[in-house]
Amino acid sequence: MDEEKLRDGDRSAVEGARGLLGLSGIGEGGTRVPPTFEFHPRRASSIPQHICVVTETYSPEINGVALTLAHLVNGLRARQHKVSVVYPDLQKRTISDENVLGFLPEDVLVRGLPLPGYHGLQFGVPAQQLLRRHWTSHPPAVVYVATEGPLGWSAVRAARRLDIPIVSGFHTNFDRYCKYYGVGSLQYLALKYLRWFHNQTDCTVVSNEDLRSRLQGAGFKNVAILDRGVDSQLFNPRRRCADLRAEWKVSEHDPVLIYVGRIAPEKNLSVAIEA
């Protein structure tokens, strides 16, 4: 990727976060307008707003969704928006974590239970009454629901009761995971639930056109693209290490591939190895 594309990707990460307000129908001054369901960050409100992110997984957990949300929250805060987060209490927080994780008094920690098949992860229990009370006292301009578990569904219900705009994020193909965990017969039911869940929100955001086309073909409504972008400071050619490449016995111009992620069936690592 050339330097110009890296700069564009880095900018996209910040602008994409700002685009949540436009996608949810929040215009200048916090007024609600019809959503465009397309990514037009310049149409979004430039006035600081309160945005609440609801998720079953968050930092310090290490996974794709948690890391994506961390960048999203940072991008919104870079635009001077106030961001609060609702997530399960992992009982891992310390005093020193507060500055790192962006903990705010407005954040809501809910009880979590272990997620079967995913060691170290939890899902949040329903918290509709708690969220209704909290959002009545600290009303957000928009709620971003990032996960489709019990906590996410209770957030959708609470936001609808309070007439707060809702944007949902489709981060994980849970329906396709079924076949990798011995419950392939449930794939249709899983997809049906995901479609029903996301169609309760004003808009569903995805990271690419391929996924948007697939979801639209499966009956998902109002699907928009929110670009992920690239952190051009972290992923930068200046970080190339000649000594490490020499240790790998590769030349300056040889391509080197790396896989970063969980060793799990749904990752289809056999294809990466074959390639």
N, C-alpha and C positions, 0 to 999 in steps of 0.2 A: 504494500500500500504506500503510495507516495505521500510526501509531506503535506501537500494541499488537501488530500483526502483525509489525512489524520486530523488536520485542523478543522475540517468540515464536520467530521465525526464528533470531535470534542465539543464543538459548538452545538451540535445536534443534541447531545446529552442534556445540556442546560436548557435549550429551547424546547426540547421535547417535554421536559418536566413542566415548563411553563404552559405548554399546550394543554395540560389537563383541564385548566380553567375554560379554555375555549371549547374543548370537546364536550364538557359537561353543560355548556350553555351559560357560563358565567362571563358577562361582558364587562365593559368599563363601569366602575363604581359599584360592582357587585350585583348589577341587575341581571336577571335571568332572561336569556334569549334562546331561540330555537337552536339546538346543536347543529353543527355542520357535518359531523361525523367524518371529517377529514382533518389532517394535521395542518393547521394554519396558526402557528405561534403568534404572528403579529396581530391576529384578531383577538388574542386572549387579553385579559385584564392586566394592565401594568400597575394597578393599584394593589398594594399588599393585601392578601386575603388569608383567612385561616383555612387550611386544608388538612383533613384528617385521613390518615392512612390506616387501614385495618388489615392485619395480616396474621396468619398462624405461625409465621416464621420471621425472625428478625435478628439483627446483630445482637450478641456475638456468634450466633449460629453461622456456619460456613456452608452455604449452598447457593445455587444460582438465583433463586428468588430473593433470599435475604440480601445478597450482594447487589442485585438490581435495585431493590427498594432503597438500600443505603445511598446509591448514586442518585436515585430519584429524589429522595428527601434532601440530599445536599444540593441538587440542582434547583429545587424549589426555594430552599433557604438562600441560595446565591441570588435569587431574584427578590429577596426580602420578604417572601411569604412566610407566614407563621405555620409550622407543620407540627401536628401532634400525631402520635402513633398509638394504636390499640393493638396489643399483642399478648401472648401468654407469658406469664412470669416464669422464667427458666431457672430462677433461684441461683443465677450465676453473677448477678450484678454486684458490683462493689462501689464504694464511694468514688474510686478513681475512674470507674467506667463512665461516669455521668457526662464528662466533657467529650469523651470519645464517641459515645453512642448518641449524643444529642438528647439526653433525657430532659424532659420538661415537666413541670407540675401538671400540665394539661394531659400528659400521656396517661393512658389507662392500662394497667396490668390486670389481666384476667387469669383465672385458674386454667392450667393446662394439664392434659393427660397424654401418656405416651402414644405415639403413632405406630400402629402395628406394621412391622416390616421395615421401619426406618429408625434404626438405632440412634438415639440422641435427639430426635425430633419429637415435638409435641403438637397437639391440636388444641385450640382454645374451646372451652365450653361455651354454650350460648350465654349471651349477656345482654339481651334486648332491653330489659328494664334498667340496668346499669347505664347503658349507652344513651337511652332516652333521657335519663336524668342528667347525665353529663353533658349531652349536646344541647339540652335546654339551657343549662348554665353557661356553656362555652360553645355556641352554635358555629359550626364550620360553614364555609361557603360551598364546599363540595366534599363528599366522602369518596375516597378511592379504596375499593375493596379488592385486595390482591389475591385472596384465596377463597375457595368455595366450601370450606368446612363449616362446622356448626357456628363458630364465631363470625365468619363472613356472612352467613345467612341471617343471623340475628342482627348484624349491622345493617343489612339491606332492609329488613323489616322496620328497624328503628328509624332509619333515615327516611323511609317512605312515610311513616306515621308523622314525622316532623316536616315533611315536604322539603327535604334537603336533596339537592341533585346528587346522583350516584354514578360514578364511573367504575367499572369493574375491569380487572386485568386478567387475561387468559395466559398464565405462565407455564402451566404443566398439562400435558396430554394424558390426564389420568385414565381416560377411556382406553387409550392404546396400551397403557401399562398392564391392563387386566391379563392379557395373554402371557405376560412374562411372569406372573405370580400365581398361575394355576387357576385363574378365574376368568378365562376367556369368554365364557358364556355370559358374563355380566357386562361385556363391553358395550352392548347396545343400551343397556339400562344406565350405565355410567355416562354415556354421551347424552342420553335423554335428560338426565339430571343436570349436566353441565349446561345444556341448551336452555332448560327451564330456569336455572339459576341466573345466567347472564342476561336472559331476556327480561328479567325483573328490573334491570338497571337501565339508566338512560343511554349508556354507551358502553361497549366492550372494546378495550384496546389490546392490540397484538403487536408483535415486533417486526413483522414482515408481511409482504403481499401474499406469499404462498399460504401462510396460515390464515390470513384473512379470507382468501378465496375458498379454502377448505371449510372454514366455519360458516361462511355465507351459504355454501352449498349444502351444509347440514342444518340450515334453518336458523342460524344465529342472526339476530337483527342488529342494525346500527353498529357495525364493526369498523373500527378505525385503526390506523397505524400510528404508534408512538415509538419513534426511532430510539434505539438504545445508544447509539453513538460509540465512540472509542476514546478512551483516556489516553491522549497523546503524550502525556508526561510519563505514564507508566509503561505504555507500549511504544517504545521509541528506538529507532536504529542506534542511537548513541549508547544504548545499554548493551550492545553486542560485546561479547567477551572473547577475545582471540585465544586466550589461554584455555577457556572451557571448550572451544571448538577444537583446539589441538588435542585436548584430552579425549574428545569424542572421535578423533582421527578423521575429521572432515575439513575440507578446504574452505577458503574464504567464500567461495561461490556455491558450495554444495547446499542444497536445501535440507533443513532439519525439521522434523515434525515432532510435536509433543501433544499428548493428551492430558488435559487437566480436568479432573472430575471424579465422581464416585465410580468404583468398580461395581457396576450393577447391570443386570440383564438388559434393561430397557435402553441402555446407552449404546447397544449394538457395537461393541468394541471389535468384534470379529471383522466387521467391514473396514474399520480403521487399520487393523493389522494387515488385512489382505491388500488394502490400497498401498 
